[in-house]
């Protein structure tokens, strides 16, 4: 069979037309967080018709902590026009890991991270402000997925609905898409919590990503961000204690917003920080007024990413496919890379007439092993926190 480079090497007198193009699929992206917004921008730049449906109302408070982005994900952000200067405080690739005993350092190791560190909030703002007006539809909570006229049809609360040829579920760790497409996979609480805060405190000079290891059941990460420092303190916590601190059990409150963080939760974190962290970092934690918390969850590894829905398709990407423990550093990276690879597959279908089912199968076969590896790696990396 003649290969493309053979045609370039010997251009015929009459230029052959490219294969017939497939009709442009209409794409619905469910979820306006990092993965959904990135995927939508990539698809829009490739010329697709895209609508992003986000369950949260436009005025709902949203935010998140430290995120490590590896070079492939950073390259994707380059493609959608996001400069690293916009989302980074310092271009450091250094990770410093310090083992503590009685709040004092006893061993320090240093290595390079193949990427940079930012925060969910900074990146989310950079992404969503680039979405054209009208693409993002807040306040659209998906309740079901059916077909009409052979096409997938999303059902929303309030008896609204919307048709699409392809539905991309990027709706996070409590994904409605995963519940509809892969209902056997449920979240399980891992036994510890990521307490998070952002402060403009300069009590401790930090330019690199710093990880302090005080001992079993605790880990503290801090890094500079524009305007201050962002920290995460991992602490073991029973289901009962989580419910007492945040007003609902972990499987119901999978992200505790500032309004959910009780005085009891704040006092417990402050007391633990004062007990195990050096004085300067305990002071950073204590000085932080606005806090959040996320229970660390596990899930069974996925076995697929794409499902036929009538004559159309639905796919899961990012945390909707497989939430991973934050220690893997793969949550945002997986979602961004999966969105970029999905765009490439759809582009081959639209521009060159590639069979859509075959393109999606190829995308799935390439992306699924990385997601499975990250899911299985999480409990191994979290073992030193003395959790199950």
C-alpha positions, 0 to 999 in steps of 0.5 A: 500500500502506498504510504504518505511519504511515497506520495510526497516523494513523487508528486503526481501531475494531477494532485489527488484529493484527500479522503472524504471527510466525515461530518463534524461531530457535535461534542458535549463536554461534561465538567468545567474543571481542569480536564474539561476546560483543557479538552474543550479548548483543544477541540475548539482549536481543532475546529469542533463544535463544543459545549461545556456543561458544568453542574456548579452555578456560575457564582459557586465558590471553587478552588484547589491546592497544589498541582504538579504538571509534567512536561507533556501536560505543560506542552498541551497548555502551551498549545492553548496559549497558557504561558507558564509565567501566568500560572507559576511563581518560580520556574523551579524544578527542584523537589526538596524532601526533608525527614524530621524528628522532634520537628528538626531535620535529620535528613534532606534529599533533593531531586528534579521534577520533570515539570512545574508546580501550580495550583488548581485555582490558578490553572482553572482561571487561566483555562476558563477565561480563554473559553469563548462566550457561550461555550461554558454553560454553568448550572447544568447538572447531568442526571441521565444519558439516553438516545434520541434519533440514534444520537446520545442525549444528555438529561439535566436537572430541571427537565432540560436536555441536549443532543450530541454525537460524542459526550466527554465526561470530565466531571471529576471524582464523583462523576455522574458519567462514571456512575452511568457508564461504569457503575460497578466502580465506586470510591473508597475512603483511604483513611487520610485527608489532604488539608489545604490552605493558601497564605501570603505569609512570608514566615518561611522562605520557600522557592522550591517544592518542599516536602516534610516527612514528620513520621507515620500518619503525616506529610506536609507539602508547601510551594510558592505560588503567585502572591504567597504559599500553598500548603497541603498537610496530609493527616490520618483521619477516621470516617467518624472524625471526618464526619465530625470535622466536615459535616458529612462522611468522606463518600458524601463530602469528597471536597470540603469547601471553606464553609465546611471546615469547622472550628474543630477541624481547624483546631485539630490541624493547628495542634497537629502542625504545632506538634510535628512541624518546624515552628516556621511552618506550623506558623504558616498553617496557623496563619491561614484563614481560608482552608479546604480539605479533600478525603483521599479516595481509591477506586478499582482500576478502569478497564475501558474509556469509551462506550457506544451510545446509540450511533454515538459515543461517550467517554470518560477522562481524568478523574471521571475515569479514575481518581488517583491519590495525589502522591502519584502526581498524575491526576491533572496530568492524566486528564490533560494528556487524555484530552489532548490524545482524544482531540488527535483521534477525533481530528483524524476522524474529522479531517481524514475520514478515519473510522471513529470507533477504530480511532477511539479504540486506539486512543483507549489502548494508548491511554488506559495503561497509564491510568491503571498504573496510577490507580494501582500506584497510589496505595503504595505511595500512601503506605508510609502514611500508615493507611490501608 
